[in-house]
Amino acid sequence: MITVDEKEELINQLTIDGGETKAHKNRTFTTIAHIQFTGSLPNRLTSHLTGTFGTVFFGVITKTFPLTFSIITALNDLMEQFTLPSLHLSANFSDITQEGINFTGMIEITNPDTIALCLENLSANMKTETGTQVGSISIQSQTIPAKTTRQLSGSGWILLKSLDVEVLKMMLSGQVVISVAGIRKSMNLSVEADIVPPSLEHLLSDLPTEASLTGDYTYTFKDGLHDKITFSITDPNKLTLLATDITVQIFRVDGTKTRLISAGTLPDGQITAESTTVLQGDMFIPLTQLWPRLGERVIPDQLQVILRSNVTIQGINQTIWIGVTGYQDFPIHRFS
């Protein structure tokens, strides 16, 4: 078999071994040839097949016939009929620090074609809906065999302000490269997906955030019962948090009954990363609020202190609500 291009220049020449085919049977004769081009592909290849076939009776060839036919292959069709891969983008968010949020971008790629492809110069940008870039990743080049699916991934960081947007745009760009008979063809790749950013609560450590609430009471004739509130909180995370809108309520407890006797606020404060922070403030309970009402005992069983606060990161709008409740015996002899 001789193969030539449209200019009748010889491209390849090979021999296919023949053989006997039984009556009422089919047989296929094959051989393999590798053809490589430089520069550009010819528009078509023409393969001229020549040979002989004959009939056999009782092991003796009785008659032979010439065999001649041509096969035309349009090489450019291989390039033009190539089907681009299908892609699915997703992201997984993990650690959060003062610098940003770690995320892994994942790309699932399905190559439906009969030609292997290579993905090169892959990068993904994370942008807000207004087009502000908040992060990026790069992904190593990879060859995707024909008729297969592969998953690629890359790691990067996004800015903390990403937590305040409803949707992030993950924009993947790169090149799809195919190679046929030594000829390389590159096509631009661009895919976009909507990614919902995580909540602050989801990102914070699963380690317990320990908190306690205590009060140091003294009586004054001018202001009544002075309570020095101490709020202690341990932050296991790798970033400094901010406690805001801290409210404190103090109740007297008489059996199953409670009555609010004082309410106030504490100043905002920073909760230092991976350590214990102590926030303090002053509360005053007028003596008139301590006097027993109908159904109350002369001396209450306990004082109940409830602290509530919003916890956030400096510069973002998401908050987490926390609450702490403490009980203390009623102080009866602390005058100053």
Rosetta blueprint (number, residue, H / E / L):
1 M L
2 I E
3 T E
4 V E
5 D E
6 E L
7 K L
8 E L
9 E L
10 L E
11 I E
12 N E
13 Q E
14 L L
15 T L
16 I L
17 D L
18 G L
19 G L
20 E L
21 T L
22 K L
23 A L
24 H L
25 K L
26 N L
27 R L
28 T L
29 F L
30 T L
31 T L
32 I L
33 A L
34 H L
35 I L
36 Q L
37 F L
38 T L
39 G L
40 S L
41 L L
42 P L
43 N L
44 R E
45 L E
46 T E
47 S E
48 H E
49 L E
50 T E
51 G E
52 T E
53 F E
54 G E
55 T E
56 V E
57 F E
58 F L
59 G L
60 V E
61 I E
62 T E
63 K E
64 T E
65 F E
66 P E
67 L E
68 T E
69 F E
70 S E
71 I E
72 I E
73 T E
74 A E
75 L H
76 N H
77 D H
78 L H
79 M H
80 E H
81 Q L
82 F L
83 T L
84 L L
85 P L
86 S E
87 L E
88 H E
89 L E
90 S E
91 A E
92 N E
93 F E
94 S E
95 D E
96 I E
97 T E
98 Q L
99 E L
100 G L
101 I E
102 N E
103 F E
104 T E
105 G E
106 M E
107 I E
108 E E
109 I E
110 T E
111 N E
112 P L
113 D L
114 T L
115 I L
116 A L
117 L E
118 C E
119 L E
120 E E
121 N E
122 L E
123 S E
124 A E
125 N E
126 M E
127 K E
128 T L
129 E L
130 T L
131 G L
132 T L
133 Q E
134 V E
135 G E
136 S E
137 I E
138 S E
139 I E
140 Q L
141 S L
142 Q E
143 T E
144 I E
145 P L
146 A L
147 K L
148 T E
149 T E
150 R E
151 Q E
152 L E
153 S E
154 G E
155 S E
156 G E
157 W E
158 I E
159 L L
160 L H
161 K H
162 S H
163 L H
164 D H
165 V L
166 E L
167 V L
168 L E
169 K E
170 M E
171 M E
172 L E
173 S E
174 G E
175 Q E
176 V E
177 V E
178 I E
179 S E
180 V E
181 A L
182 G L
183 I E
184 R E
185 K E
186 S E
187 M E
188 N E
189 L E
190 S E
191 V E
192 E E
193 A E
194 D E
195 I E
196 V L
197 P L
198 P L
199 S L
200 L H
201 E H
202 H H
203 L H
204 L L
205 S L
206 D L
207 L L
208 P L
209 T L
210 E L
211 A E
212 S E
213 L E
214 T E
215 G E
216 D E
217 Y E
218 T E
219 Y E
220 T E
221 F L
222 K L
223 D L
224 G E
225 L E
226 H E
227 D E
228 K E
229 I E
230 T E
231 F E
232 S E
233 I E
234 T E
235 D E
236 P L
237 N L
238 K E
239 L L
240 T L
241 L E
242 L E
243 A E
244 T E
245 D E
246 I E
247 T E
248 V E
249 Q E
250 I E
251 F E
252 R E
253 V E
254 D E
255 G L
256 T L
257 K E
258 T E
259 R E
260 L E
261 I E
262 S E
263 A E
264 G E
265 T E
266 L E
267 P L
268 D L
269 G E
270 Q E
271 I E
272 T L
273 A L
274 E L
275 S E
276 T E
277 T E
278 V E
279 L E
280 Q E
281 G E
282 D E
283 M E
284 F E
285 I E
286 P L
287 L H
288 T H
289 Q H
290 L H
291 W L
292 P L
293 R L
294 L L
295 G L
296 E L
297 R L
298 V L
299 I L
300 P L
301 D L
302 Q E
303 L E
304 Q E
305 V E
306 I E
307 L E
308 R E
309 S E
310 N E
311 V E
312 T E
313 I L
314 Q L
315 G L
316 I L
317 N L
318 Q L
319 T E
320 I E
321 W E
322 I E
323 G E
324 V E
325 T E
326 G E
327 Y E
328 Q E
329 D E
330 F L
331 P L
332 I L
333 H L
334 R L
335 F E
336 S L
